[in-house]
């Protein structure tokens, strides 16, 4: 239904109840109820007379965040983030939010009973000891504030933007701007010393022409001409691979140059490359390059005694939730269905962490040994941390304490939580990205204006020559008549 709304809006510029009901073969009343729910989630705005408009900013916000979890379609659960789930605790909005949560069949575990039960379930007795590691499924007050004194902590993040520009009226240029930033924060008695902190950034630019990245013989080569959205998707995936390659290389450079200063390297996003399933030759080549750089990063970190950690504020995984539902038995059957982050945001309290989850081989991702992940609550958000280690239980405590001590509440809606060094690195990357875009646009505009002026001068010169030729021709004719 949600994707049908977006399709109708793209075609008609508005979502009309009658049109959508006919498209989905549902009653207008059922469609109206669903659209009202989308309006409560700020996905749509009601304009009257059964017509809704899509909130493009809200949709783009979510789709850009789902960069961490590539999928083919949006679902309404993608818009029910931890902030929405947490609102169920507020009396003033509980009725509206609870109605929505009930429709989505999300868990109602606000009374604390679920947390207590999970904290009493021992991993060895859970039936999942082959994929879990630790004492209990949930460890209350696992993380604690530690004094950061005379210590460096490193974080990195990346950003990219894919834009299509019209070059006068004769060509379209697709440009992918890439930017990665790293921030090595120095803390003195828990206070960040900006003067001793270090920031690094790497800019890059790629352009696409014709049917790139699809080449003749690729499965989607022929279709890319008739379906521009397929070409857009291919270029978007290519840009994301290029961005990750750049990000891994910056991470390696920082670890090689400053790895003796810090123990933990926080990378925004999944530690392993994205699990896109690709078939075109160029995308397969980029995927393989990305996997190579990933392994090189792990090798560099191991050589320098650094723990690489992926920080995921957004994740659609539901592995831990499904385990919890089975462990809780009959009562767990009332928990409905949701993802780990939404579930744990209503279960965990400040400083709580889950046990470790052993990451096995996932389709589309490079196999990695000693790969673990866990969830940590720093009010008001839960964040997923993924790391590679030979001493997982010991390193989980180190990572959790550092992350908990460095994390602060985001200043604006849907801004990434997690360690402050990651947010600082993201700011470095985004500012650099904006500078790249301004510089490229300015250069193109200047170059095109110069080219246009040159074309105008050439055209005017040709016109002048033709006029002179005509005048000289007329003069010769007149001279001939006089003779």
C-alpha positions, 0 to 999 in steps of 0.5 A: 500500500505504501509503495502504491501511494508513492507510485500514485503520487509520482504519476499524479502529484497527489494521492487520491483516495478513489484512485488508490482504492481502485488501484488496490481493489479495496474499499475507500473506507479501508484506504482512508483509514490507512492514509490517516495512519500514514498522515499520523506518521508524517508520511502524508499531509491531508489537503482535503476532499480525499486528497493527500500529498507525500511529505518528500522530505520525510520519505527521503530522510528514511530512504537515505537512512536505509542506506545501511539496510538496502532493500527493494521496497519501503514498508511502514515499519521503516517509518516507526523508528525508536522515537515513535515507539518511545512516544507510547510512554507519553500520556498526551499522545499514547492513544494515537500512537498505541492505536498505530502500534496495535495496527502494526502489531508491535510489542507492548512491553513498557511495564518492564516485565520483559526486561526482567525476564530476559535478564534472567534467561541464561544464554546456555539455557536459551537454546541458542548457545551456538549463535549467542555469547555471554551470561544472560540475554540482557545485561542490566547496567552493563555499560558505565561512564568511564573517565576519558583522560589523556586518551584518543578515540577515533571515529569515521563516517562517509557521505555521498550525493548522486545528482543529474544536471542538464548541460544547457539543452543538449546533454544530461550529466550524472555526478556522484560526489563522495566524501569520507571524514575521520575524527580523532578526538583527544579527551582530557579529564572527560573534556574534548581538547579541540586543539589536540584533536585531529580531523581528516577528510577525502573528497572524490568525484565520479561521473556517469554517461550513457548507460553506465554502470551497465555495459553491453551483455549485462542482464539489465543493459537493454532494460536500462534504456526503457526503465530510467529508474533501473539506471538510477538504481544501478548508479546509486549502488555504484556510488555506495560501493565507491563511497565504502571503498573510499571510507575503508581506505581513509580508515586504514590511513588513519589507523596506520598513521595514528593507531598507536594512539587509540584502542577502538575505531568507530565506523558509522554504518555496518562494518562489513560491506552492504549485502547487495546482490549484483550481476552487472560486470561493473557492479560486480567489479566494484563489489569485489574491490569493496570486499578487498578493502574491507579485508585490508581494513581488518588486517590493518586494524589487527596489525595495529592492535585496534578494534574495528567497530561498526556503528548502526543507528538504523537497522532492520534486523530482527534476529534478537527479537525473534529469539526473545519471542521464542524464549518468552514462550506463550507470553512472547506470542503477544509481542507481534513483529518488529525489528530489534531496535524498536523492540529493545528501545521499549525493553532496555534501560539506560546502560543495558546491553544484549549478549553478543550475537555471532554473525554467520555468513550472510548472502552478498557479504564477505565471510568474516571470522570472529564477527560479533554484534550487540545492542546498547541503550543510551537513552533515548536510543538503542544502537547496534555495535558490530566488531571483530575480535579474538577476545569478544567478551572482554572487548564488548565491555571496552566498546560498550563503556567507550560508546556509552561514555561518548554518546549524547542525545541527538539534537534533532530528529532522526540524527544519528546517535552513537559516539560523539566522534562518529557524529563529528566525523559525519559533520566533517564528511558532510561539510566537505561534500557540500564544498565539493558540490558547490565547487563542481557546480561553480566550475561547470557553470563557469565552464558552460558559460564560457563555452556558450559565450565562445559558441555565441562569438563563433556564431556571430563571427560566421554571421558577420563573414556571411554578411561580408561575403554577401555585400562583396558579392553585391558590389561585384555585380554592380561593378559588372553592370557599370562596365 
